[in-house]
Amino acid sequence: MTSRLPSLNGLRAFEAAARHLSFTNAAAELNVTQTAISHQIKRLEEELGIRLFVRQNRALTLTPEAKEYLPGIRAAFNDLRLATDRLKRKDNDHVLTVSTLASLAAKWLLPRLSAFQAAHPGIDVRITTSTGLVDFRNGDVDAAIRYGRGQWPGLRADWVMADQLFPVCSPALLNGDRPLRCPEDLAHHVLLHSTNNEDDWRLWLTAAGLPTDISKQHGVTFDLILMVVQAAIDGIGVAIGRTSYVQDDIAKGRLVVPFDITLPADAGFYLVSPAGKTDSPKLAAFRQWLIASAQNKA
């Protein structure tokens, strides 16, 4: 005869409370009230016919029976989590989720993504945008494209491309009321800034031998680089361009580079993924395509 299993909610409450040795912390983890945890534990004790916890001077300890019971319960929940993860991975073998910066997605990645889809029609790519680091432990994201120096502990970082810094503007500004013909002419133009790259103008002005105070003159600031680029296209002012964000607009004549002075960036874009984990075929295919696209300047 098969034994009747105890309440699953009671077992979850027991495992969480035993791990924290606190009903309060277990309630917070399971998003229920402390009273609910207490009731679930009491019901479980009644079903099992044993006492699980001892309260002493506001401290919570396990009974000898609970200490013997806990490893099996913990292993069972771990098996459930692993089985669920395997099921999710099986259902999502064809879905690749990539996190990146909104501006890089709009100005560089999305215009090229159709080439990847044509080469790999069996892979559905999902693009999410975020400026924060990705927590790969929750399994929602397969890889991320991030800007930096490639040093993210515990993560694999594959070099994608570097950036150079240089001013860009609408072709109309070259021959407007105040022609933009030499770097000194910037003093008569609106400078466009991004809150995420506040030092770009100062760095370039230093390399050009110009006073950095020019970067503090009247200007317009945006929170996204893609808005800075669009403002430059619209002739609102002069922006500091990064290769990855402006190369397509330059190629199509929407932007021009008024000066020959460029500043190499000391960092670049990397494809970041969990370290020590065997690549799935979908991620390996995307990594190979992404790096090749950047190298081909496509």
C-alpha positions, 0 to 999 in steps of 0.5 A, a space after each residue: 500500500 502506497 503511503 500518503 505524502 504530506 502536504 507539499 506546502 508544508 514541506 516547502 515551509 519546513 525546508 525554508 524554515 529549516 534553512 533559515 532557522 526562522 519562520 519570518 525569513 521563510 515567509 519572506 522567501 515564499 511570499 506568505 505571512 509568518 502566520 501561514 508558515 506557522 500553520 503549515 508547519 503545525 499541519 505538517 507536524 500533525 500529519 507526520 506525528 512528530 515535532 519538527 522545531 523547538 523554540 528557545 529564547 526566540 531561537 528556532 532549532 530543529 528536533 533530532 527527527 527533523 535533522 534526519 528528515 531534512 536532507 531527504 526533503 532538500 534533495 527532493 526539492 532539488 530534484 524537482 528544480 533540476 527536472 523543471 530546468 531540464 524541461 524548460 531547456 528542452 522547450 526552449 532549445 530553439 530560443 536564444 535570449 540575448 541582453 544588450 544595451 538599447 542603443 547598441 541594439 538599435 544602431 548596430 545589432 538589429 540592422 544585422 540580425 536578419 543575416 543571422 536569422 537567414 543563416 539559422 532559421 531554426 533559432 528564434 532570437 529574443 533581444 532584451 535591453 538593460 544597462 545592468 549586469 545579467 544574473 545568468 543563474 535564473 536561466 532567463 538570458 543565454 548571453 549578453 553584449 556588454 561594454 567594458 574591459 572583459 573582466 567579469 568574474 565567473 563569466 566568459 567574455 569573448 571580444 566582439 569589437 572596439 570603438 573609436 571616439 570622434 565628433 559627428 554631425 549632419 552634413 548641413 552643419 559643414 556649410 551652415 551659418 557657422 561652418 564647422 571646418 576646424 575643431 575650434 569651430 565647436 565653440 560656436 555649436 551646440 554639443 550633444 551629450 549622453 548621461 552614460 558617456 559623460 567623459 567622451 567630449 572631454 577625452 576627445 577635446 584633450 586629444 585635440 589639444 582644445 580646452 575641455 571647458 568647451 564641453 561645458 558650454 550650452 548643449 543638450 543631454 540625453 539618457 540614450 546614445 541612440 537619441 544623441 545620434 538621432 539629434 545629430 542626424 537632425 542637425 540639432 548639434 554635434 555629437 561624439 560618435 562611437 564607431 559601433 553606433 554611427 558607422 551605418 549612418 556615416 555610410 548612408 550619408 546621414 552623418 559626417 565626420 568633420 575632423 580627422 582626429 579620433 580617440 581609441 577607446 580603452 574598452 570594447 564590446 564583449 559577448 558575455 556568457 556563463 563560464 565553465 558551461 558547455 555551449 548550446 548549439 544556438 549560443 555557439 552559432 550566435 557567438 560565431 556569427 556575432 564576432 564574424 559580423 563585427 570583424 567584417 565591419 558588416 
